[in-house]
Amino acid sequence: MCACQPGVNLRDYVSLHPPEVTFFLCLLSLAVSLLCLRFYGQTHTLPNPDIATDWNRLLSSLAEFQLCADANSSVAAAAASWTAPPPPQDPTEAGPTGDTLLHRRVPLVVGATSAPLEALSLHTEVTASQLGLPGNASVSVTVHVLSEAEGKGTYTCLTISGPTHLLPLDLLPPECPRTENVPPAVVHLVTLTPSTGAPPAAPQSCFSLQSHHDPALTVMLTQEDQEVAGRHLLESSGCLLGVCLLFCLYASLRRSPRRHPANAADRHICTQPLVDSDH
């Protein structure tokens, strides 16, 4: 009687069936990856994948452009048409035209080539797609560079007005503080140009934008959502590991023809009667 040799059977199966072994390794790798992802989700807070655009992405899209204005534009005329930033608006209440207007302090740095950066406002009209938002609706954007109290530097506020259903309203930056109703020193009506494009043909004053990622502006999954996701990952990885275990049992118990010359002799030994016929 021949003893069962699962190790030998498994080794022979691996050597004779490389496609199945490759499939097994893929399943095992996927199961381990899901377990690692579940462990990572238990120790870290994950961003919400259902939120297509948040303020970090919006500011990053805006920073891909330069704000440029003609050097010969009339600053006095622009300043005469300047109005103070609007009062804060409840983002849950849209205007009469279905638009929402926000005035928020944002992690955006404005750099200039030939203009002062104190009391500066830059206004432009863009499309939603230029800000990484769906559609081509018109969005009004004004970037304000304001001075901190006691002259300790500057900060940036963003006034944005657009369709309510397009603007990211799930997690908003802090409201920008109200300033005195005094027009800034420079007000430019500007156009957007790609920051990586060729320099403008006509003399222009251009302002570059640089956004800083703020984790507080990223919409994260709630603890309940992470627990549900972790449970699904654990169940999926458990099913895959079960399939891998069944695959190993099948390969170790299944007899396969051996490729070694001694196989025939081994089979002859296994078929020998247990009791000698002469006795």
Disulfide bonds with the S-S distance in Angstrom:
Cys2-Cys270 1.75
Cys68-Cys206 2.15
Cys157-Cys176 1.32
